[in-house]
Amino acid sequence: MHFTMEAQKRCRASIPDASIAIDMTAGNGFDSLFLAQCVGSQGTVYALDLQAEAVAKTALRVAEAGYASVVRCIHADHADLANHVSLEHRGNISCAMFNLGYLPFSDKSVVTQASTTLRALDALEAILAPAGLISILSYVGHPTGLQESQAVEGWIARRASRYNIERLVDESNLASPILWLMRRHSEAIEN
Ligand SMILES: C[S@@+](CC[C@H](N)C(=O)[O-])C[C@H]1O[C@@H](n2cnc3c(N)ncnc32)[C@H](O)[C@@H]1O
């Protein structure tokens, strides 16, 4: 299974035209561009990354495809998401994607960490739309990846009653990435 493609395939139907989506780990901008194509010219995509290099790559990729006005490229820790999403978009996020780990072909020391990933999930949950979808692609094969995947799994398990949850892995590969898809039950909003 090609996990990044599978994540996009599973998200597509949950992203209406003119809606609001978030790429929580912009990286090379592939998911940001995908989200921009889904929301279209009247929608908004927030694309966050801790690395300036990734933000620049994402900005270039979406601009070259004609989506510069749709994607807000933000150089920030996703744990601080709440500081970057406009008031009118809070509670209206149709889909958010995490592709955890490090930027391919780049500085592998900048890697997502369990503590900030969980804070980012908390911040995201607070602004997710009813029936909003969270996609999390996690890698167990790098030094901090297993710990992060277990932390994410625990975070998800504590929300089992509030979301429909799917977990996809390649059973033939012990080091398979894990793709979680979490759709919030629309009646599960507590505040
Ligand atoms: C696997 S890459 C993402 C690939 C990307 N989705 C794409 O389509 O090209 C993971 C990214 O997460 C970023 N990252 C790591 N820690 C982060 C954090 N705390 N907040 C935001 N981004 C972070 C890294 O800089 C890296 O670019």
The ligand as an ORCA input file, in Angstrom:
! r2SCAN-3c Opt
* xyz 0 1
  C       6.929     13.487      6.588
  S       7.138     15.226      6.512
  C       5.588     15.787      5.864
  C       5.384     15.529      4.394
  C       4.294     16.378      3.780
  N       2.976     16.120      4.316
  C       4.265     16.352      2.279
  O       3.196     16.179      1.680
  O       5.333     16.552      1.676
  C       7.002     15.723      8.219
  C       7.159     17.209      8.427
  O       6.788     17.510      9.771
  C       7.505     18.663     10.142
  N       7.449     18.846     11.598
  C       8.171     18.218     12.550
  N       7.799     18.647     13.781
  C       6.809     19.569     13.586
  C       6.046     20.371     14.459
  N       6.189     20.277     15.789
  N       5.157     21.223     13.921
  C       4.996     21.310     12.578
  N       5.702     20.566     11.693
  C       6.597     19.698     12.183
  C       8.893     18.411      9.589
  O       9.620     19.610      9.483
  C       8.564     17.771      8.240
  O       8.588     18.714      7.219
*
